[in-house]
């Protein structure tokens, strides 16, 4: 039974998770494709009907509005639901439907194959980086999408610097910031300057961003970083 005070239940009640679960169940039962389409259509209609009814309900009884996910006792567990194949698959299908007039469904089969491969890689990724699993308990829910979106590049950086534990620790300790500013950080961590000035000499305090570039154009404010980040020298 759905519990609005349970974060895991709330996330599993997202349309993406419902759609993905239905597809996986249909694959297990080997039901005809037209039955799957009917089920998906029905799930979508019922989901939006529930949302509409909820909006009407909380207008009448504002005090019964669901608590924020972050306030639920199992918030840390719900974050990991976004890594479930059901959720990832559902998001891909919903994205195809959103872009149906731009060829979304023509790419769907390819995208589903890619999601399956990404899911396998993510399982390996999480097994190899136990510290990140611990940090996922504190990662902001919306940033899980950023991790999945940039998964291959994140995985590459962590493997590329696997012998430079200092920068790995800084990335893990500031994982939300790392994801939110990924493009700029990626460029710096893969640069020749970072390699020469920090990695080659195993500098004990490597910066997550280029200090020179930061001073030049102030793209990112270092004061917004969490503890443990130094500008380097």
C-alpha positions, 0 to 999 in steps of 0.5 A: 500500500502506498505510503506518502511518508515513505520516500521509497514509495514516493519515488516508485510512484513516479511515472518513470518507475511505473512505466519501466516496471511494466515493461520489465514485467511484460518481458518476463511474462512474454505478453504480446506487444499490443497488450504492453502498449495498452498497459502503458497507456492505462498507467499513464492515464491513471498516473495523471488522474492521481496527480490531478486528484491530489492537486484538488485534494491539497487545495481543500486540505492544505495540511495534508500535503505530502512532506518533502522527500528530504524530510522522509525517514528513508530519504537516503534509500530513495535516492538509490531507486533512480539507479534501478533499471525500472526507473532508468528504462521508464525515463528513456521511454518517457523521453521518447514519448516527449519527442515523438514528433521529433523521431523519439520513437525511432531512436527508442530501441537504440536508447533502450539498449544503451540504458541496459548497458549503462545499468550494467556499467553503473552496477560495476561502478558502484561495486568498485567505488564503495565510498561513493555508495556511502556518499550517495546517502547524502547526494541531492536527489536531483543530482542523480540524473546528472550522474546518470547523464554523465556516467561514462565521463564520471567513470572515466575520470575516476578510472583515469585518476585511480592512482591519485587518491588525493583527487579521488577523495576530493571528488567523493567528498564534494560529489554534488558540486562535482556533478553540478559543475561537471563540464568545467571540472572535467576539462581541468582534471583531464588537462595537461596543466593538472597532470604536470602541476599536481598528478605527476608530483602527487601533490597532496592538495590538488584543486578541483578547479583551475586556480588560474582560470578561476582568477581570470574569469571568475566562472565559479565561486570557490566559496560555494564549495564544501570543505576540503577543497583547496586552491592549490599552488 
